[in-house]
Amino acid sequence: MTKLRPQSKAGGLRHRVTFQEPVNGFDSWGGPITTWVDYKTLWAEVIYMSGNEYWAARQANSEVQGRVRIRYRDDIKPTMRMVYDGKAMDILAPMTYDSRKTEMHIMFKEQLNDG
């Protein structure tokens, strides 16, 4: 069994997030539509802005930003989205955290007001 490096301790990865891929198709009228298909569900740590920043953004704007930490993967793309706690989040930037590729940090934007 492989030991985890200190940066990748599983204790902080206590949230379940689902990554979804877009699938383009057509509706019954022939118009283009995009549906989202589950790709992978992983353990993660979801980190929102600090409390004051979070509530100010939630009331003043239509988005909240934060970061998700997962174990390193090379198959998470910016074209995907994430679902956490029933909320869809746009992936802004999946970034490798260190040169040893032990974990990734994914910046996200949560859409709060969908019209």
C-alpha angles and dihedrals in degrees: 000000000000119000116230118239115242092257091056103051108153095219093086093048096083102133126084115224127179121212116211133197125216117244117194119215144136131270124227090275093053095255120139117259135176120218126187122233124194111252106174138345114215142174111256146158112242113205119186125190116281115289098262093045091047096053093042090052092045092054101037104035139033096243143055122204131208146136135261122205119206137159111277117282130166096207101070109104133188089240089068128080133216130229119205126167090351093305126116117226129192114228109234100178133352106206133186106236099210141003092258090063095229097140145004132222115209119197112213142186119211117210107223104170111044095178 
